[in-house]
Amino acid sequence: MLTTIKSWPVSPSERNFQVLLYKAKPDDYPEELYKPWYKDPLYKTLNVERILVYVGGGGVGDIVMINPFFNALRSAWPESHITWIGGFSNPIKCLLKNSGLIDDVLYTVVRKHRPSAFPEYVKWWREGRRIGRVDLFIDTQRQFVPSLFFSLCFKYKHRIGYSSKCFFSDWKFKEPNRHEVHDTFQTLIMARRLGMRPPRPLHRICIPERIEEIANELWEKYRFGEAVSMFPRSSNPVKDWGKDRYISLGRMLLEKGLKVLLFGGPNQMKELQDMAASMGSGAYVPYLLSGLSFDDELYLCMALLKRSALAISGDSGGAHLSAALGTKTLVISLLSRINKFMPLGERVWSVYPDIECSPCPARDMKACSGQRWCAAGITPQVLCEAATLLLANKEHN
């Protein structure tokens, strides 16, 4: 559900449209679907000591969105051994493994079923023989052929998944209007089918104490005070608002007496440093001040996000992380469908270009011939005003 807070008429390259500021409440399945499953919870009747969960790959945003599902599993079966089947990265280590939500990883990546996937299927067969029979197999993907190969390669007592309309699942369930339902709730429907209520708080994210101490030291030493955290770069060029626009926005925020903290990936640090210098005094790249290895950068980012007054980002992992940590989050929504992929949190607003070609139909900018009216319409002035409104909003304090 979207609630419009404010709108701005804009005309980049003589293209007239509105930029909308939304407060978004991501859509869930109707309560009448899953409420009956809570009466006699199935999970309490199952003896589950070993769980395999096929997830595939995923960036920071994907990991944050699936964190509540693993939180639900761990809450229901705290002593179970949970194996993540899929790609592995530092975000998975930080947001799942070191948060106690998974125990180990079976590394495998099958983007889609192609002949090149057969070596992975051979690996599955070998691992299935090594692991032996498990209590529960969970398939979070929607690909028929990999789901079929899992049936052949792994042994399990029970299985749940929505692949091929629950064809492989021991427990069936409907997914009404699922294309309108937020990704987190799409995954949680499997936990709900087993009688598990979504955990409270929804996310389980742990930050090491030593990182919290370093974050405190940085905050006091550099007097960050009321700081705005920014994630200026995106993995997909279609999501990228633009370096120069972020620099202009940073200057405006500094003029208001705020500090600006810039975050990004390992290959972006030099660019972030240059952006901070262009913004002026009061803009920082915290990682470069910390002396930490990059394996700890995500933890530092989380610790500083918790202390920030506001986070501003495109639809990136940083936005999802900020929202999950409870920080006020302003999302520049240039690509994603807001209800389905919006960062999930109580203090999230979205700036959205209400133009006919948004979200970008094929994610290739061909609809506008690379003109990117969507990004140009969201001016630094518009975003600064939106940030000011969210910072001042008493409802989210």
GIZI-V963890 format. One record per run of one state. SS is the DSSP state (A for helix, B for strand, O for the rest). FROM is the first residue (numbers start at 1). TO is the last residue. Records with the same first field share a line. If there is no record, write none. Layout:
# GIZI-V963890
SS = FROM-TO ; FROM-TO
This chain:
# GIZI-V963890
O = 1-1 ; 13-14 ; 25-30 ; 39-41 ; 46-49 ; 57-59 ; 77-80 ; 87-89 ; 98-103 ; 108-114 ; 132-133 ; 140-143 ; 154-155 ; 162-177 ; 181-182 ; 194-208 ; 222-226 ; 232-236 ; 240-242 ; 256-258 ; 263-265 ; 280-282 ; 285-285 ; 291-293 ; 308-309 ; 315-316 ; 325-328 ; 334-337 ; 342-347 ; 355-372 ; 378-379 ; 393-393 ; 397-397
B = 2-12 ; 15-24 ; 50-56 ; 81-86 ; 104-107 ; 134-139 ; 156-161 ; 227-231 ; 259-262 ; 283-284 ; 310-314 ; 329-333 ; 348-354
A = 31-38 ; 42-45 ; 60-76 ; 90-97 ; 115-131 ; 144-153 ; 178-180 ; 183-193 ; 209-221 ; 237-239 ; 243-255 ; 266-279 ; 286-290 ; 294-307 ; 317-324 ; 338-341 ; 373-377 ; 380-392 ; 394-396
